[in-house]
Amino acid sequence: MNISVQKINSLGIEKQPKDTKVVVAMSGGVDSSTVAGLMKKEGYEVIGVTLKLYDDTKKSKESRQCCAGQDILDAKRVSQQLNIQHRILYYQKNFKRDVIESFIDSYVAGETPIPCVQCNQTVKFRDLYDYAKELKADALITGHYVSRIQKNGKAELYRAADLKRDQSYFLFATTQKQLDFLRFPLGKMDKNETRKVALQLNLNVADKPDSQDICFVPGGNYAAVIKKYRPKSFKTGDILNINGDVIGKHEGIINYTVGQRKGIKVPHSEPLYVVDIDAVQNKVVVGTREALSIKKIYLKDLNLLSDVEKYNENLFIKVRSTGKLIKAKIKLENTQAEVVLEENELGISPGQACVFYSKDRIGDKVLGGGWITKTSNKYLST
């Protein structure tokens, strides 16, 4: 009797590549283009999808933003070169509602938002996930530098092999259902390898520079974006020291972020930093560097991929995309949490994400995370 064993393909799906339909999120950059090329080379049925998220007003060739006009053209050209289907989804309304308006609300509230996380959480991994399911795809593929490990029938998320490129911080809000469907082929590669593969595939974006700006904030001038949508947000107010004394004036809290040193324009014997922003009273609090030292962080809207409290003896957090892993302990209460730092960290701002990790033999496992609502240190009450 002949027994045929169906081989699991490179994506961990029990189908032959030719029978496996994948949707590749193509931003027009080298990473997602390389992923599309690899999937095509391995014989998968590939559908490239590019999201148009905003109306770009800059000359396309000068833009260094993702999802801009030139990027959409590049994604289409790569798809034609690879001879794969390519579709453009017009998600400007979704993006404005879920990302741009949230970004503005956060800044007006005195926070420092991360629109890239919200973009992944909404239009990319929510809306694009639904679209890929509608196409009856077997997987949604992206060019993120993050590792996905399948263990006991469950997908787990780890930091990428190339820690300088690791994007796990931006993906903490990914749900388990989404993670089971997602694949990240670049998780074990570094950027130089990716560009080499792109050259081998003869892709015309192999040498394309990485996008640097937030897509809807050209040149990093977020104040101009807020002024466009909320011009009344630029109200003058008081600058206070940590004792509550008025020591200066500001021209709008949106010009300040916690940890900022430049632009305070208040004379002092020591350098001053923004320590706190009170949006309700329109006040900016400044202090010396030691006043930035944080001992507790309070979180809301948690997304958990594991039982985080179980890892309290081996728990680390990250509060910046390029920051270090910090030893900490966590106490959960429904969708909120209190995090106690066991190592020193400065200038943590509300509006940022706090992502949980645990170290094991494979690497740094992502346990989930939440949004920072407030912090406490030895100077400011909670």
MOSULNOR-V386732 format. One record per residue. N is the residue number from 1. RES is the residue in one small letter. SS is DSSP state (helix for helix, strand for strand, loop for the rest). PSI is psi in whole degrees, -180 to 180 (none if undefined). Layout:
[[N | RES | SS | PSI] [N | RES | SS | PSI]]
This chain:
[[1 | m | loop | 131] [2 | n | loop | 129] [3 | i | loop | 116] [4 | s | loop | 129] [5 | v | loop | 121] [6 | q | loop | 122] [7 | k | loop | 135] [8 | i | loop | 132] [9 | n | loop | -177] [10 | s | loop | -16] [11 | l | loop | 3] [12 | g | loop | 22] [13 | i | loop | 135] [14 | e | loop | 65] [15 | k | loop | 157] [16 | q | loop | 146] [17 | p | helix | -40] [18 | k | helix | -20] [19 | d | helix | 7] [20 | t | loop | 119] [21 | k | strand | 127] [22 | v | strand | 142] [23 | v | strand | 125] [24 | v | strand | 122] [25 | a | strand | 111] [26 | m | loop | 110] [27 | s | loop | -12] [28 | g | loop | -4] [29 | g | loop | 178] [30 | v | helix | -35] [31 | d | helix | -57] [32 | s | helix | -32] [33 | s | helix | -40] [34 | t | helix | -42] [35 | v | helix | -44] [36 | a | helix | -42] [37 | g | helix | -42] [38 | l | helix | -43] [39 | m | helix | -41] [40 | k | helix | -43] [41 | k | helix | -35] [42 | e | loop | -5] [43 | g | loop | 11] [44 | y | loop | 156] [45 | e | strand | 110] [46 | v | strand | 131] [47 | i | strand | 115] [48 | g | strand | 133] [49 | v | strand | 128] [50 | t | strand | 135] [51 | l | strand | 127] [52 | k | strand | 113] [53 | l | loop | -18] [54 | y | loop | 166] [55 | d | loop | 108] [56 | d | loop | 127] [57 | t | loop | -4] [58 | k | loop | 161] [59 | k | loop | 127] [60 | s | helix | -38] [61 | k | helix | -18] [62 | e | helix | -10] [63 | s | loop | 137] [64 | r | loop | 31] [65 | q | strand | 154] [66 | c | loop | 156] [67 | c | loop | 24] [68 | a | loop | 178] [69 | g | helix | -47] [70 | q | helix | -36] [71 | d | helix | -40] [72 | i | helix | -41] [73 | l | helix | -43] [74 | d | helix | -41] [75 | a | helix | -41] [76 | k | helix | -41] [77 | r | helix | -42] [78 | v | helix | -43] [79 | s | helix | -41] [80 | q | helix | -41] [81 | q | helix | -39] [82 | l | helix | -10] [83 | n | loop | 50] [84 | i | loop | 159] [85 | q | strand | 148] [86 | h | strand | 132] [87 | r | strand | 146] [88 | i | strand | 127] [89 | l | strand | 129] [90 | y | strand | 95] [91 | y | loop | 28] [92 | q | helix | -42] [93 | k | helix | -45] [94 | n | helix | -44] [95 | f | helix | -42] [96 | k | helix | -44] [97 | r | helix | -47] [98 | d | helix | -22] [99 | v | helix | -58] [100 | i | helix | -49] [101 | e | helix | -36] [102 | s | helix | -41] [103 | f | helix | -47] [104 | i | helix | -46] [105 | d | helix | -41] [106 | s | helix | -46] [107 | y | helix | -42] [108 | v | helix | -28] [109 | a | loop | 5] [110 | g | loop | 16] [111 | e | loop | 174] [112 | t | loop | 97] [113 | p | loop | 166] [114 | i | loop | 89] [115 | p | helix | -26] [116 | c | helix | -35] [117 | v | helix | -44] [118 | q | helix | -34] [119 | c | helix | -47] [120 | n | helix | -39] [121 | q | helix | -30] [122 | t | helix | -88] [123 | v | helix | -28] [124 | k | helix | -61] [125 | f | helix | -8] [126 | r | helix | -61] [127 | d | helix | -43] [128 | l | helix | -34] [129 | y | helix | -48] [130 | d | helix | -40] [131 | y | helix | -43] [132 | a | helix | -37] [133 | k | helix | -39] [134 | e | helix | -34] [135 | l | loop | -2] [136 | k | loop | 38] [137 | a | loop | 156] [138 | d | loop | -19] [139 | a | strand | 154] [140 | l | strand | 123] [141 | i | strand | 136] [142 | t | loop | 167] [143 | g | loop | 23] [144 | h | loop | 146] [145 | y | loop | 90] [146 | v | strand | 150] [147 | s | strand | 137] [148 | r | strand | 122] [149 | i | strand | 130] [150 | q | strand | 120] [151 | k | strand | 123] [152 | n | loop | 42] [153 | g | loop | 7] [154 | k | strand | 136] [155 | a | strand | 135] [156 | e | strand | 151] [157 | l | strand | 134] [158 | y | strand | 158] [159 | r | strand | 151] [160 | a | loop | 159] [161 | a | loop | -38] [162 | d | loop | 94] [163 | l | loop | -25] [164 | k | loop | -24] [165 | r | loop | -4] [166 | d | loop | 132] [167 | q | loop | 18] [168 | s | helix | -31] [169 | y | helix | -38] [170 | f | helix | -8] [171 | l | helix | 15] [172 | f | loop | -26] [173 | a | loop | 3] [174 | t | loop | 130] [175 | t | loop | 165] [176 | q | helix | -40] [177 | k | helix | -43] [178 | q | helix | -43] [179 | l | helix | -36] [180 | d | helix | -28] [181 | f | helix | -24] [182 | l | strand | 155] [183 | r | strand | 145] [184 | f | loop | 84] [185 | p | loop | -18] [186 | l | loop | 4] [187 | g | loop | -28] [188 | k | loop | 4] [189 | m | loop | 159] [190 | d | loop | 172] [191 | k | helix | -38] [192 | n | helix | -41] [193 | e | helix | -42] [194 | t | helix | -45] [195 | r | helix | -35] [196 | k | helix | -43] [197 | v | helix | -41] [198 | a | helix | -38] [199 | l | helix | -43] [200 | q | helix | -34] [201 | l | loop | -4] [202 | n | loop | 37] [203 | l | loop | 138] [204 | n | loop | -1] [205 | v | loop | 11] [206 | a | loop | -34] [207 | d | loop | 11] [208 | k | loop | 132] [209 | p | loop | 154] [210 | d | loop | 149] [211 | s | loop | 144] [212 | q | loop | -35] [213 | d | strand | 156] [214 | i | loop | 133] [215 | c | loop | -37] [216 | f | loop | 10] [217 | v | loop | 74] [218 | p | helix | 132] [219 | g | helix | 8] [220 | g | helix | 12] [221 | n | loop | 76] [222 | y | helix | -28] [223 | a | helix | -37] [224 | a | helix | -37] [225 | v | helix | -44] [226 | i | helix | -38] [227 | k | helix | -35] [228 | k | helix | -44] [229 | y | helix | -33] [230 | r | loop | 69] [231 | p | helix | -25] [232 | k | helix | -2] [233 | s | helix | -16] [234 | f | loop | 74] [235 | k | loop | 135] [236 | t | loop | 152] [237 | g | strand | -172] [238 | d | strand | 146] [239 | i | strand | 126] [240 | l | strand | 154] [241 | n | strand | 177] [242 | i | loop | -10] [243 | n | loop | -3] [244 | g | loop | 7] [245 | d | loop | 137] [246 | v | strand | 123] [247 | i | strand | 2] [248 | g | strand | -176] [249 | k | strand | 148] [250 | h | strand | 166] [251 | e | loop | 30] [252 | g | loop | 127] [253 | i | helix | -21] [254 | i | helix | -10] [255 | n | helix | 3] [256 | y | loop | 148] [257 | t | loop | 152] [258 | v | loop | 133] [259 | g | loop | -10] [260 | q | loop | 139] [261 | r | loop | -45] [262 | k | loop | 150] [263 | g | loop | 5] [264 | i | loop | -37] [265 | k | loop | 41] [266 | v | loop | 119] [267 | p | loop | 139] [268 | h | loop | 156] [269 | s | loop | -25] [270 | e | loop | 156] [271 | p | loop | 138] [272 | l | loop | 147] [273 | y | strand | 153] [274 | v | strand | 121] [275 | v | strand | -34] [276 | d | strand | 153] [277 | i | strand | 121] [278 | d | strand | 98] [279 | a | loop | -34] [280 | v | loop | -44] [281 | q | loop | 3] [282 | n | loop | 48] [283 | k | strand | 148] [284 | v | strand | 127] [285 | v | strand | 131] [286 | v | strand | 157] [287 | g | strand | -179] [288 | t | loop | 173] [289 | r | helix | -39] [290 | e | helix | -21] [291 | a | helix | -9] [292 | l | helix | -8] [293 | s | strand | 123] [294 | i | loop | 139] [295 | k | loop | -27] [296 | k | strand | 149] [297 | i | strand | 140] [298 | y | strand | 133] [299 | l | strand | 155] [300 | k | strand | 171] [301 | d | strand | 54] [302 | l | strand | 145] [303 | n | strand | 114] [304 | l | strand | 131] [305 | l | loop | -8] [306 | s | loop | 170] [307 | d | loop | 93] [308 | v | helix | -42] [309 | e | helix | -26] [310 | k | helix | -23] [311 | y | helix | 14] [312 | n | helix | -26] [313 | e | helix | -7] [314 | n | helix | 49] [315 | l | loop | 134] [316 | f | strand | 151] [317 | i | strand | 160] [318 | k | strand | 129] [319 | v | loop | 3] [320 | r | loop | 148] [321 | s | loop | -35] [322 | t | loop | 9] [323 | g | loop | 176] [324 | k | loop | 166] [325 | l | loop | 132] [326 | i | strand | 130] [327 | k | strand | 135] [328 | a | strand | 171] [329 | k | strand | 152] [330 | i | strand | 146] [331 | k | strand | 120] [332 | l | strand | 148] [333 | e | strand | 97] [334 | n | loop | -120] [335 | t | loop | 16] [336 | q | strand | 166] [337 | a | strand | 153] [338 | e | strand | 126] [339 | v | strand | 127] [340 | v | strand | 121] [341 | l | strand | 135] [342 | e | loop | 1] [343 | e | loop | 157] [344 | n | loop | 136] [345 | e | loop | 143] [346 | l | strand | 148] [347 | g | loop | 47] [348 | i | loop | 129] [349 | s | loop | 139] [350 | p | loop | 146] [351 | g | loop | -20] [352 | q | loop | 169] [353 | a | strand | 148] [354 | c | strand | 115] [355 | v | strand | 136] [356 | f | strand | 139] [357 | y | strand | 158] [358 | s | strand | 140] [359 | k | strand | 133] [360 | d | loop | -171] [361 | r | loop | -22] [362 | i | loop | -39] [363 | g | loop | -146] [364 | d | strand | 106] [365 | k | strand | 135] [366 | v | strand | 124] [367 | l | strand | -10] [368 | g | strand | -155] [369 | g | strand | -174] [370 | g | strand | 178] [371 | w | strand | 134] [372 | i | strand | 123] [373 | t | strand | -36] [374 | k | strand | 166] [375 | t | strand | 166] [376 | s | strand | 147] [377 | n | loop | -172] [378 | k | loop | -7] [379 | y | loop | -40] [380 | l | loop | 137] [381 | s | loop | 159] [382 | t | loop | none]]
